[in-house]
Amino acid sequence: MQPVQSASLVIRMDGAFDIDSVQVIQSRIEGLPGDAEVYVDLSRVREFHDRAVAMLADVLAVARARVSVRGLRQHQYRMLRYLGVMPSALDAGIAARPAPALEG
C-alpha cells in the first residue's frame, strides 16, 4: 500500500488585495486537513489594503493547513511579522512545488 499524498493548492491573486480577497482565501482553505499545503501567490497584486493584510494574519493563525504566502512587498511582510506570522510562512518558493492553480 502506498502512502496517501497530502493535497496542495495554489491560490493566485491579482489586482487589489482587499477584504474580499481575504474572504476568498479563507473560504478556499477552510476545512482543509492539517496535512494540506496551500501556497498564496500575491506577486501580481498591485495594491494592498492594510486592513486586509491584518485579516490575512488572522486567517493564517487559525488555518489547519500549512499556508505559505509569497509575493509580499516589504511593508506587508513587516505587518504580517508584527502580527505574529512566522517567517517560514512568508515568501516560500511555490515555483518549486507543482500544484493545481486556482485563479482568484
C-alpha positions as CSV (number, residue, x, y, z in Angstrom):
1,M,0.0,0.0,0.0
2,Q,1.3,3.4,-1.0
3,P,1.1,6.4,1.4
4,V,-1.6,8.9,0.7
5,Q,-0.1,12.2,-0.6
6,S,-1.3,15.4,1.0
7,A,-3.3,17.9,-1.0
8,S,-1.7,21.0,-2.4
9,L,-3.4,24.2,-3.5
10,V,-2.1,27.3,-5.2
11,I,-4.2,30.5,-4.9
12,R,-3.0,33.3,-7.1
13,M,-4.4,36.8,-6.5
14,D,-4.1,39.9,-8.6
15,G,-5.3,43.5,-8.7
16,A,-6.2,44.9,-5.3
17,F,-5.7,42.8,-2.2
18,D,-8.8,43.8,-0.1
19,I,-11.2,42.3,2.3
20,D,-12.9,40.3,-0.5
21,S,-9.6,38.8,-1.4
22,V,-9.0,37.6,2.2
23,Q,-12.5,36.1,2.2
24,V,-11.7,34.2,-1.0
25,I,-8.5,32.8,0.6
26,Q,-10.3,31.9,3.8
27,S,-13.2,30.1,2.0
28,R,-10.7,28.0,0.0
29,I,-8.6,26.9,3.0
30,E,-11.4,26.3,5.5
31,G,-11.9,22.7,6.1
32,L,-8.7,21.6,4.5
33,P,-6.9,18.9,6.6
34,G,-3.8,19.7,8.6
35,D,-1.5,17.9,6.1
36,A,-2.7,20.0,3.1
37,E,-0.3,22.6,1.7
38,V,-1.6,25.9,0.5
39,Y,0.5,28.5,-1.4
40,V,-0.9,32.0,-1.7
41,D,0.8,33.9,-4.5
42,L,0.4,37.7,-4.2
43,S,3.1,38.6,-6.6
44,R,0.6,40.0,-9.1
45,V,-1.2,42.2,-6.6
46,R,-0.8,45.9,-7.4
47,E,-2.4,47.4,-4.3
48,F,-2.5,46.1,-0.7
49,H,-5.1,47.3,1.8
50,D,-3.6,47.2,5.3
51,R,-6.8,46.0,6.9
52,A,-6.9,43.1,4.5
53,V,-3.3,42.2,5.4
54,A,-4.2,42.2,9.1
55,M,-7.2,40.0,8.4
56,L,-4.9,37.6,6.4
57,A,-2.8,37.3,9.6
58,D,-5.9,36.2,11.4
59,V,-6.8,33.6,8.7
60,L,-3.2,32.2,8.8
61,A,-3.3,31.9,12.6
62,V,-6.3,29.6,12.6
63,A,-5.7,27.6,9.4
64,R,-5.2,23.9,9.9
65,A,-3.5,23.5,6.6
66,R,0.1,24.7,6.1
67,V,-0.2,28.0,4.3
68,S,2.8,29.8,2.7
69,V,2.5,33.3,1.3
70,R,4.8,34.8,-1.4
71,G,4.9,38.0,-3.4
72,L,4.7,40.4,-0.5
73,R,6.2,43.8,-0.5
74,Q,8.4,44.9,2.4
75,H,5.6,46.8,4.2
76,Q,3.2,43.8,4.1
77,Y,5.9,41.4,5.1
78,R,6.7,43.6,8.2
79,M,3.0,43.9,9.0
80,L,2.5,40.1,9.0
81,R,5.6,39.5,11.1
82,Y,4.5,42.2,13.6
83,L,1.1,40.4,13.7
84,G,2.8,37.1,14.6
85,V,3.0,35.3,11.3
86,M,6.1,33.1,11.3
87,P,8.8,33.9,8.7
88,S,8.6,30.3,7.5
89,A,5.1,31.0,6.1
90,L,6.2,34.1,4.2
91,D,7.7,34.2,0.7
92,A,8.0,30.4,0.4
93,G,9.1,29.4,-3.1
94,I,6.0,28.0,-4.7
95,A,7.6,27.6,-8.1
96,A,9.4,24.5,-6.9
97,R,6.2,22.8,-5.9
98,P,3.7,22.0,-8.6
99,A,0.1,22.2,-7.6
100,P,-3.2,22.9,-9.4
101,A,-3.8,26.6,-9.6
102,L,-7.0,28.4,-8.8
103,E,-7.3,31.9,-10.0
104,G,-8.8,34.4,-7.6
